[in-house]
Amino acid sequence: MGDAATTAGGHVRIFSGIQPTGAKHLGNLIGAIRHYVEGQDRGDAIYCLVDLHAITVEHDPQGLRSAVHDTTAILLAAGLDPQRIILFRQSDVSEHATLCWLLASVTSYGELSRMTQFKEKSEQQKSFVSAGLFFYPVLQAADILAYQTDEVPVGEDQKQHIELARNVAERFNQRFGEVFTVPHHRIPEVGARILDLQDPDKKMSTTGGSEQGTVYILDPPEAIARKFKSAVTDSGREIVRAPDKRGISNLIEIMAVAQGIGPEEVEREYADEPGYARFKEDVGAAVVDYLRPIRERYDAIRPDTSQLEAILAEGAAKARAIAAKTVGTAADRMGLGPGSG
């Protein structure tokens, strides 16, 4: 299969998974979801709601089911078209779990113990750290490799996990013959890591961030405006990006995405602005406008649970047809089953 192969039609195959738990926020939208939408025009896109990943930490079972529907509606409201992509729930395709176990034999304990996200999350959950949390990157590699994925759109914080998936694919191919495409990550130039508005040293997050510093996609306009108005900035008055101006750099990137322009244009537009107050208000207003159509579409889509389930079921059938072929080949190469010869 090799590195960065393309599908038979010459299109790049794109895969990404999104956690269904936690209210989706601006960081999710800018760092991931908008790139899912863009991927519809660039290749064969497959997107997965990773509920198997979600159960590696303490969770509410009924809440998880509801969150899957919430996130599906968010994705559709943001512009995903189920007629042009494959959208499904991870646990509906058992090949993910099967391939995870097969890949465990070509993944080392040392690799998993070096995963930064495991270290961070296990530190937060000292009372009980599940083996599933430790094994999370192997399942993520299975998610990706099951679909002969060329490209994985991710935020900066997931780069290490994609590198592991590459290593696992290469090691499997070396031991058992070419089976897996070796994927590569695609990190956006702007907005790869949206920061907490109250603590620009942390990424925007529903778990590690602050409530006032996290802008949710479904926040009412007045809440969004208030959060940006109170955003922590930096010393100085210039509206420019710089390593020592993380707060204002974050706002510039958010403004650029919301307006569909480059960060340089934002800097030029506010070059003569005597301070940050009006700029913060303008960013808030731009984000309100950016999120409004998504929120309105969500309100129309979310109540129809049966339709959401129909979309996920159809996507799962399509995903299973692809994944089953890959997993069957991998198992055969490892000597499992009666053999193909």
TORKOL-4160 file (C-alpha; in steps of 0.2 Angstrom, whole numbers, padded with zeros to 4 digits, m for minus):
341
<pt num="1" X="0000" Y="0000" Z="0000"/>
<pt num="2" X="0014" Y="0012" Z="0004"/>
<pt num="3" X="0015" Y="0030" Z="0010"/>
<pt num="4" X="0001" Y="0042" Z="0005"/>
<pt num="5" X="m0007" Y="0031" Z="m0008"/>
<pt num="6" X="m0023" Y="0037" Z="m0016"/>
<pt num="7" X="m0039" Y="0028" Z="m0019"/>
<pt num="8" X="m0043" Y="0020" Z="m0035"/>
<pt num="9" X="m0052" Y="0035" Z="m0042"/>
<pt num="10" X="m0037" Y="0046" Z="m0039"/>
<pt num="11" X="m0044" Y="0055" Z="m0024"/>
<pt num="12" X="m0036" Y="0056" Z="m0007"/>
<pt num="13" X="m0045" Y="0046" Z="0006"/>
<pt num="14" X="m0048" Y="0056" Z="0022"/>
<pt num="15" X="m0052" Y="0049" Z="0039"/>
<pt num="16" X="m0055" Y="0057" Z="0056"/>
<pt num="17" X="m0064" Y="0053" Z="0072"/>
<pt num="18" X="m0072" Y="0065" Z="0084"/>
<pt num="19" X="m0076" Y="0062" Z="0102"/>
<pt num="20" X="m0095" Y="0063" Z="0105"/>
<pt num="21" X="m0094" Y="0068" Z="0123"/>
<pt num="22" X="m0093" Y="0086" Z="0129"/>
<pt num="23" X="m0102" Y="0100" Z="0122"/>
<pt num="24" X="m0093" Y="0105" Z="0106"/>
<pt num="25" X="m0084" Y="0122" Z="0106"/>
<pt num="26" X="m0075" Y="0134" Z="0095"/>
<pt num="27" X="m0059" Y="0125" Z="0096"/>
<pt num="28" X="m0068" Y="0109" Z="0089"/>
<pt num="29" X="m0076" Y="0118" Z="0075"/>
<pt num="30" X="m0060" Y="0128" Z="0069"/>
<pt num="31" X="m0047" Y="0114" Z="0073"/>
<pt num="32" X="m0057" Y="0099" Z="0066"/>
<pt num="33" X="m0075" Y="0101" Z="0060"/>
<pt num="34" X="m0073" Y="0114" Z="0047"/>
<pt num="35" X="m0059" Y="0104" Z="0039"/>
<pt num="36" X="m0071" Y="0089" Z="0039"/>
<pt num="37" X="m0082" Y="0100" Z="0028"/>
<pt num="38" X="m0068" Y="0105" Z="0017"/>
<pt num="39" X="m0063" Y="0087" Z="0015"/>
<pt num="40" X="m0079" Y="0083" Z="0006"/>
<pt num="41" X="m0072" Y="0093" Z="m0009"/>
<pt num="42" X="m0055" Y="0086" Z="m0009"/>
<pt num="43" X="m0057" Y="0067" Z="m0008"/>
<pt num="44" X="m0066" Y="0052" Z="m0001"/>
<pt num="45" X="m0071" Y="0057" Z="0017"/>
<pt num="46" X="m0075" Y="0045" Z="0031"/>
<pt num="47" X="m0079" Y="0052" Z="0048"/>
<pt num="48" X="m0083" Y="0043" Z="0064"/>
<pt num="49" X="m0090" Y="0047" Z="0081"/>
<pt num="50" X="m0078" Y="0037" Z="0092"/>
<pt num="51" X="m0090" Y="0031" Z="0106"/>
<pt num="52" X="m0078" Y="0016" Z="0110"/>
<pt num="53" X="m0064" Y="0029" Z="0114"/>
<pt num="54" X="m0077" Y="0038" Z="0125"/>
<pt num="55" X="m0079" Y="0024" Z="0137"/>
<pt num="56" X="m0061" Y="0023" Z="0142"/>
<pt num="57" X="m0065" Y="0036" Z="0155"/>
<pt num="58" X="m0080" Y="0037" Z="0167"/>
<pt num="59" X="m0096" Y="0041" Z="0158"/>
<pt num="60" X="m0115" Y="0040" Z="0159"/>
<pt num="61" X="m0121" Y="0027" Z="0147"/>
<pt num="62" X="m0137" Y="0036" Z="0143"/>
<pt num="63" X="m0128" Y="0053" Z="0142"/>
<pt num="64" X="m0116" Y="0045" Z="0129"/>
<pt num="65" X="m0130" Y="0039" Z="0118"/>
<pt num="66" X="m0138" Y="0057" Z="0118"/>
<pt num="67" X="m0121" Y="0065" Z="0115"/>
<pt num="68" X="m0118" Y="0054" Z="0099"/>
<pt num="69" X="m0135" Y="0062" Z="0093"/>
<pt num="70" X="m0129" Y="0079" Z="0098"/>
<pt num="71" X="m0113" Y="0078" Z="0089"/>
<pt num="72" X="m0120" Y="0070" Z="0074"/>
<pt num="73" X="m0132" Y="0085" Z="0072"/>
<pt num="74" X="m0118" Y="0097" Z="0075"/>
<pt num="75" X="m0108" Y="0089" Z="0061"/>
<pt num="76" X="m0123" Y="0090" Z="0049"/>
<pt num="77" X="m0127" Y="0108" Z="0054"/>
<pt num="78" X="m0109" Y="0113" Z="0051"/>
<pt num="79" X="m0111" Y="0107" Z="0033"/>
<pt num="80" X="m0107" Y="0088" Z="0032"/>
<pt num="81" X="m0117" Y="0080" Z="0018"/>
<pt num="82" X="m0121" Y="0061" Z="0022"/>
<pt num="83" X="m0123" Y="0059" Z="0003"/>
<pt num="84" X="m0106" Y="0064" Z="0000"/>
<pt num="85" X="m0096" Y="0056" Z="0014"/>
<pt num="86" X="m0097" Y="0041" Z="0026"/>
<pt num="87" X="m0103" Y="0046" Z="0043"/>
<pt num="88" X="m0105" Y="0033" Z="0057"/>
<pt num="89" X="m0104" Y="0027" Z="0075"/>
<pt num="90" X="m0088" Y="0018" Z="0079"/>
<pt num="91" X="m0096" Y="0004" Z="0089"/>
<pt num="92" X="m0107" Y="0000" Z="0075"/>
<pt num="93" X="m0092" Y="m0007" Z="0065"/>
<pt num="94" X="m0084" Y="m0021" Z="0075"/>
<pt num="95" X="m0069" Y="m0022" Z="0064"/>
<pt num="96" X="m0062" Y="m0007" Z="0073"/>
<pt num="97" X="m0060" Y="m0017" Z="0089"/>
<pt num="98" X="m0054" Y="m0033" Z="0080"/>
<pt num="99" X="m0041" Y="m0023" Z="0071"/>
<pt num="100" X="m0036" Y="m0015" Z="0087"/>
<pt num="101" X="m0032" Y="m0032" Z="0094"/>
<pt num="102" X="m0022" Y="m0037" Z="0079"/>
<pt num="103" X="m0012" Y="m0021" Z="0079"/>
<pt num="104" X="m0008" Y="m0023" Z="0098"/>
<pt num="105" X="0005" Y="m0036" Z="0092"/>
<pt num="106" X="0015" Y="m0023" Z="0083"/>
<pt num="107" X="0014" Y="m0009" Z="0095"/>
<pt num="108" X="0026" Y="m0008" Z="0110"/>
<pt num="109" X="0022" Y="m0005" Z="0128"/>
<pt num="110" X="0036" Y="0009" Z="0127"/>
<pt num="111" X="0028" Y="0018" Z="0113"/>
<pt num="112" X="0011" Y="0019" Z="0122"/>
<pt num="113" X="0019" Y="0024" Z="0139"/>
<pt num="114" X="0027" Y="0039" Z="0130"/>
<pt num="115" X="0010" Y="0046" Z="0124"/>
<pt num="116" X="0009" Y="0064" Z="0130"/>
<pt num="117" X="m0010" Y="0063" Z="0131"/>
<pt num="118" X="m0010" Y="0047" Z="0141"/>
<pt num="119" X="0002" Y="0055" Z="0154"/>
<pt num="120" X="m0009" Y="0071" Z="0155"/>
<pt num="121" X="m0026" Y="0062" Z="0157"/>
<pt num="122" X="m0019" Y="0049" Z="0169"/>
<pt num="123" X="m0013" Y="0063" Z="0180"/>
<pt num="124" X="m0031" Y="0070" Z="0180"/>
<pt num="125" X="m0038" Y="0053" Z="0184"/>
<pt num="126" X="m0027" Y="0046" Z="0198"/>
<pt num="127" X="m0040" Y="0036" Z="0207"/>
<pt num="128" X="m0043" Y="0025" Z="0192"/>
<pt num="129" X="m0033" Y="0025" Z="0176"/>
<pt num="130" X="m0041" Y="0012" Z="0164"/>
<pt num="131" X="m0031" Y="0000" Z="0153"/>
<pt num="132" X="m0043" Y="0007" Z="0139"/>
<pt num="133" X="m0035" Y="0024" Z="0141"/>
<pt num="134" X="m0018" Y="0017" Z="0139"/>
<pt num="135" X="m0023" Y="0007" Z="0124"/>
<pt num="136" X="m0032" Y="0022" Z="0116"/>
<pt num="137" X="m0019" Y="0026" Z="0103"/>
<pt num="138" X="m0019" Y="0008" Z="0097"/>
<pt num="139" X="m0038" Y="0009" Z="0094"/>
<pt num="140" X="m0035" Y="0026" Z="0086"/>
<pt num="141" X="m0023" Y="0018" Z="0074"/>
<pt num="142" X="m0035" Y="0004" Z="0070"/>
<pt num="143" X="m0048" Y="0017" Z="0066"/>
<pt num="144" X="m0037" Y="0025" Z="0053"/>
<pt num="145" X="m0029" Y="0010" Z="0046"/>
<pt num="146" X="m0045" Y="0001" Z="0043"/>
<pt num="147" X="m0049" Y="0012" Z="0029"/>
<pt num="148" X="m0033" Y="0013" Z="0020"/>
<pt num="149" X="m0032" Y="0032" Z="0025"/>
<pt num="150" X="m0021" Y="0044" Z="0016"/>
<pt num="151" X="m0024" Y="0059" Z="0026"/>
<pt num="152" X="m0030" Y="0063" Z="0044"/>
<pt num="153" X="m0035" Y="0080" Z="0048"/>
<pt num="154" X="m0030" Y="0084" Z="0066"/>
<pt num="155" X="m0026" Y="0097" Z="0078"/>
<pt num="156" X="m0008" Y="0099" Z="0084"/>
<pt num="157" X="m0011" Y="0089" Z="0100"/>
<pt num="158" X="m0015" Y="0073" Z="0090"/>
<pt num="159" X="0001" Y="0073" Z="0079"/>
<pt num="160" X="0010" Y="0061" Z="0091"/>
<pt num="161" X="m0005" Y="0048" Z="0089"/>
<pt num="162" X="m0004" Y="0049" Z="0070"/>
<pt num="163" X="0015" Y="0046" Z="0071"/>
<pt num="164" X="0011" Y="0030" Z="0081"/>
<pt num="165" X="m0002" Y="0025" Z="0068"/>
<pt num="166" X="0012" Y="0027" Z="0054"/>
<pt num="167" X="0024" Y="0017" Z="0064"/>
<pt num="168" X="0012" Y="0003" Z="0067"/>
<pt num="169" X="0007" Y="0002" Z="0049"/>
<pt num="170" X="0025" Y="0002" Z="0043"/>
<pt num="171" X="0030" Y="m0011" Z="0056"/>
<pt num="172" X="0015" Y="m0022" Z="0051"/>
<pt num="173" X="0019" Y="m0021" Z="0033"/>
<pt num="174" X="0037" Y="m0025" Z="0036"/>
<pt num="175" X="0033" Y="m0041" Z="0046"/>
<pt num="176" X="0018" Y="m0047" Z="0036"/>
<pt num="177" X="0018" Y="m0039" Z="0019"/>
<pt num="178" X="0010" Y="m0024" Z="0012"/>
<pt num="179" X="m0007" Y="m0022" Z="0019"/>
<pt num="180" X="m0009" Y="m0004" Z="0026"/>
<pt num="181" X="m0008" Y="0013" Z="0018"/>
<pt num="182" X="0004" Y="0024" Z="0029"/>
<pt num="183" X="m0006" Y="0039" Z="0033"/>
<pt num="184" X="0000" Y="0057" Z="0035"/>
<pt num="185" X="m0008" Y="0071" Z="0046"/>
<pt num="186" X="m0015" Y="0087" Z="0040"/>
<pt num="187" X="m0014" Y="0101" Z="0052"/>
<pt num="188" X="m0022" Y="0118" Z="0048"/>
<pt num="189" X="m0010" Y="0133" Z="0046"/>
<pt num="190" X="m0023" Y="0144" Z="0055"/>
<pt num="191" X="m0032" Y="0138" Z="0070"/>
<pt num="192" X="m0024" Y="0122" Z="0073"/>
<pt num="193" X="m0024" Y="0125" Z="0092"/>
<pt num="194" X="m0037" Y="0137" Z="0098"/>
<pt num="195" X="m0033" Y="0143" Z="0116"/>
<pt num="196" X="m0044" Y="0146" Z="0131"/>
<pt num="197" X="m0050" Y="0164" Z="0132"/>
<pt num="198" X="m0046" Y="0165" Z="0150"/>
<pt num="199" X="m0030" Y="0156" Z="0150"/>
<pt num="200" X="m0020" Y="0157" Z="0134"/>
<pt num="201" X="m0007" Y="0144" Z="0140"/>
<pt num="202" X="m0021" Y="0130" Z="0138"/>
<pt num="203" X="m0031" Y="0125" Z="0123"/>
<pt num="204" X="m0049" Y="0128" Z="0123"/>
<pt num="205" X="m0057" Y="0112" Z="0131"/>
<pt num="206" X="m0072" Y="0106" Z="0140"/>
<pt num="207" X="m0062" Y="0096" Z="0152"/>
<pt num="208" X="m0046" Y="0106" Z="0155"/>
<pt num="209" X="m0052" Y="0123" Z="0151"/>
<pt num="210" X="m0062" Y="0136" Z="0160"/>
<pt num="211" X="m0080" Y="0139" Z="0157"/>
<pt num="212" X="m0079" Y="0157" Z="0154"/>
<pt num="213" X="m0064" Y="0154" Z="0142"/>
<pt num="214" X="m0073" Y="0141" Z="0132"/>
<pt num="215" X="m0085" Y="0147" Z="0118"/>
<pt num="216" X="m0098" Y="0133" Z="0114"/>
<pt num="217" X="m0105" Y="0132" Z="0097"/>
<pt num="218" X="m0122" Y="0132" Z="0104"/>
<pt num="219" X="m0119" Y="0147" Z="0116"/>
<pt num="220" X="m0132" Y="0161" Z="0114"/>
<pt num="221" X="m0125" Y="0177" Z="0106"/>
<pt num="222" X="m0125" Y="0187" Z="0122"/>
<pt num="223" X="m0114" Y="0173" Z="0131"/>
<pt num="224" X="m0102" Y="0173" Z="0116"/>
<pt num="225" X="m0100" Y="0192" Z="0116"/>
<pt num="226" X="m0097" Y="0192" Z="0135"/>
<pt num="227" X="m0084" Y="0179" Z="0134"/>
<pt num="228" X="m0074" Y="0188" Z="0121"/>
<pt num="229" X="m0076" Y="0205" Z="0129"/>
<pt num="230" X="m0068" Y="0198" Z="0145"/>
<pt num="231" X="m0054" Y="0188" Z="0136"/>
<pt num="232" X="m0037" Y="0189" Z="0143"/>
<pt num="233" X="m0025" Y="0198" Z="0132"/>
<pt num="234" X="m0007" Y="0203" Z="0134"/>
<pt num="235" X="0004" Y="0218" Z="0139"/>
<pt num="236" X="0006" Y="0231" Z="0126"/>
<pt num="237" X="m0007" Y="0238" Z="0114"/>
<pt num="238" X="m0002" Y="0231" Z="0096"/>
<pt num="239" X="m0014" Y="0219" Z="0088"/>
<pt num="240" X="m0001" Y="0207" Z="0081"/>
<pt num="241" X="0004" Y="0189" Z="0083"/>
<pt num="242" X="0020" Y="0185" Z="0093"/>
<pt num="243" X="0026" Y="0171" Z="0104"/>
<pt num="244" X="0024" Y="0182" Z="0119"/>
<pt num="245" X="0007" Y="0188" Z="0114"/>
<pt num="246" X="m0003" Y="0171" Z="0115"/>
<pt num="247" X="m0019" Y="0179" Z="0120"/>
<pt num="248" X="m0020" Y="0192" Z="0106"/>
<pt num="249" X="m0013" Y="0179" Z="0094"/>
<pt num="250" X="m0027" Y="0168" Z="0098"/>
<pt num="251" X="m0040" Y="0181" Z="0095"/>
<pt num="252" X="m0032" Y="0186" Z="0078"/>
<pt num="253" X="m0033" Y="0168" Z="0072"/>
<pt num="254" X="m0051" Y="0166" Z="0078"/>
<pt num="255" X="m0055" Y="0182" Z="0069"/>
<pt num="256" X="m0047" Y="0177" Z="0053"/>
<pt num="257" X="m0056" Y="0160" Z="0053"/>
<pt num="258" X="m0073" Y="0169" Z="0057"/>
<pt num="259" X="m0071" Y="0181" Z="0043"/>
<pt num="260" X="m0063" Y="0169" Z="0030"/>
<pt num="261" X="m0047" Y="0180" Z="0028"/>
<pt num="262" X="m0029" Y="0178" Z="0033"/>
<pt num="263" X="m0022" Y="0183" Z="0050"/>
<pt num="264" X="m0011" Y="0196" Z="0041"/>
<pt num="265" X="m0026" Y="0205" Z="0035"/>
<pt num="266" X="m0033" Y="0206" Z="0052"/>
<pt num="267" X="m0017" Y="0213" Z="0058"/>
<pt num="268" X="m0017" Y="0226" Z="0044"/>
<pt num="269" X="m0035" Y="0231" Z="0048"/>
<pt num="270" X="m0032" Y="0234" Z="0066"/>
<pt num="271" X="m0014" Y="0241" Z="0064"/>
<pt num="272" X="m0020" Y="0259" Z="0070"/>
<pt num="273" X="m0031" Y="0252" Z="0084"/>
<pt num="274" X="m0026" Y="0261" Z="0101"/>
<pt num="275" X="m0029" Y="0245" Z="0112"/>
<pt num="276" X="m0038" Y="0229" Z="0113"/>
<pt num="277" X="m0056" Y="0233" Z="0119"/>
<pt num="278" X="m0064" Y="0236" Z="0102"/>
<pt num="279" X="m0055" Y="0222" Z="0094"/>
<pt num="280" X="m0061" Y="0210" Z="0107"/>
<pt num="281" X="m0079" Y="0216" Z="0104"/>
<pt num="282" X="m0077" Y="0214" Z="0085"/>
<pt num="283" X="m0070" Y="0196" Z="0087"/>
<pt num="284" X="m0085" Y="0192" Z="0098"/>
<pt num="285" X="m0097" Y="0199" Z="0085"/>
<pt num="286" X="m0088" Y="0190" Z="0070"/>
<pt num="287" X="m0090" Y="0173" Z="0080"/>
<pt num="288" X="m0108" Y="0176" Z="0083"/>
<pt num="289" X="m0111" Y="0178" Z="0065"/>
<pt num="290" X="m0100" Y="0163" Z="0061"/>
<pt num="291" X="m0109" Y="0152" Z="0073"/>
<pt num="292" X="m0127" Y="0158" Z="0070"/>
<pt num="293" X="m0131" Y="0147" Z="0054"/>
<pt num="294" X="m0124" Y="0132" Z="0062"/>
<pt num="295" X="m0134" Y="0135" Z="0078"/>
<pt num="296" X="m0150" Y="0137" Z="0068"/>
<pt num="297" X="m0148" Y="0122" Z="0057"/>
<pt num="298" X="m0144" Y="0112" Z="0073"/>
<pt num="299" X="m0160" Y="0117" Z="0081"/>
<pt num="300" X="m0169" Y="0110" Z="0065"/>
<pt num="301" X="m0159" Y="0094" Z="0064"/>
<pt num="302" X="m0157" Y="0088" Z="0082"/>
<pt num="303" X="m0175" Y="0084" Z="0086"/>
<pt num="304" X="m0177" Y="0070" Z="0073"/>
<pt num="305" X="m0167" Y="0056" Z="0082"/>
<pt num="306" X="m0174" Y="0043" Z="0070"/>
<pt num="307" X="m0166" Y="0052" Z="0055"/>
<pt num="308" X="m0150" Y="0054" Z="0064"/>
<pt num="309" X="m0150" Y="0035" Z="0067"/>
<pt num="310" X="m0154" Y="0032" Z="0049"/>
<pt num="311" X="m0139" Y="0042" Z="0043"/>
<pt num="312" X="m0127" Y="0033" Z="0056"/>
<pt num="313" X="m0134" Y="0016" Z="0051"/>
<pt num="314" X="m0131" Y="0019" Z="0032"/>
<pt num="315" X="m0114" Y="0026" Z="0036"/>
<pt num="316" X="m0110" Y="0011" Z="0046"/>
<pt num="317" X="m0115" Y="m0001" Z="0032"/>
<pt num="318" X="m0103" Y="0008" Z="0020"/>
<pt num="319" X="m0089" Y="0009" Z="0032"/>
<pt num="320" X="m0091" Y="m0010" Z="0037"/>
<pt num="321" X="m0089" Y="m0015" Z="0019"/>
<pt num="322" X="m0072" Y="m0006" Z="0018"/>
<pt num="323" X="m0065" Y="m0010" Z="0035"/>
<pt num="324" X="m0070" Y="m0029" Z="0033"/>
<pt num="325" X="m0059" Y="m0031" Z="0018"/>
<pt num="326" X="m0044" Y="m0023" Z="0027"/>
<pt num="327" X="m0046" Y="m0033" Z="0043"/>
<pt num="328" X="m0049" Y="m0049" Z="0034"/>
<pt num="329" X="m0032" Y="m0047" Z="0024"/>
<pt num="330" X="m0023" Y="m0042" Z="0040"/>
<pt num="331" X="m0029" Y="m0057" Z="0049"/>
<pt num="332" X="m0025" Y="m0069" Z="0035"/>
<pt num="333" X="m0007" Y="m0062" Z="0034"/>
<pt num="334" X="m0005" Y="m0065" Z="0052"/>
<pt num="335" X="m0010" Y="m0083" Z="0050"/>
<pt num="336" X="m0027" Y="m0082" Z="0058"/>
<pt num="337" X="m0042" Y="m0092" Z="0051"/>
<pt num="338" X="m0041" Y="m0106" Z="0038"/>
<pt num="339" X="m0031" Y="m0096" Z="0026"/>
<pt num="340" X="m0034" Y="m0089" Z="0009"/>
<pt num="341" X="m0023" Y="m0102" Z="m0001"/>
